Amino acid sequence: MRITRTARRTRAGIAVSVAALAAGSLILTACGGSSDSAGKLDGTYYVKDVNGTSDLGQLVVKGNSVSHHEYGCDGVYEKPGVTSTGEFTKDQTQIIWTVAGDDSRNKRTGSESISTSSTSISIGGSVYVRDDSDAGKALLDGFKTKCAK
């Protein structure tokens, strides 16, 4: 009888330890996931022919803050022609534009649904590509070439 009681206690102790480790692992995983996703989109993204113009659209993401700029050939990398700022929703499925630029061409108002990948952010059917991706480098090179003419 004594061996049976000891074996039961040992099994019960192991079960409790495994359950505690599993719970601790879940808590650490949940905490790690939220901090990783907060900055995963950080960077600069571009799209050509923004809002149906021949301008270059630039989206800059820092944490939950987003700024959108539009550049014409005469203002590339200087002062943008149109600027808007906004924030991601907590689940990062929408951008809520908080300050719209005062240019009448500005289309960034209210909120817009987005989808993301490791190299792009899609907003309203326009795909903004990360500046350091192959597609982003090609887009920037093409815009510079077009503007040099």
PETA-V827279 format. One line per field, one symbol per residue. phi: phi as a letter, one per 30 degrees, with the letter a starting at -180 (. if undefined). burial: # if it has 16 or more other C-alpha atoms within 10 Angstrom, else .. A space follows every 50 residues. Layout:
# PETA-V827279
phi = ???
burial = ???
This chain:
# PETA-V827279
phi = .dddddddddddddddddddddddddddddddddddddcdcekcbbbchd hiccdccbcccbicdbbbbbbcedbdicdddbbbbabddedhcbccdcbc dcddddccbibbdbbbbdbabcbhiccccddcdeddddddddddddddd
burial = ........................................########## #...#######..#########...#...#########...#.#####.# #....#.##....#....#####..######...##..##..#......
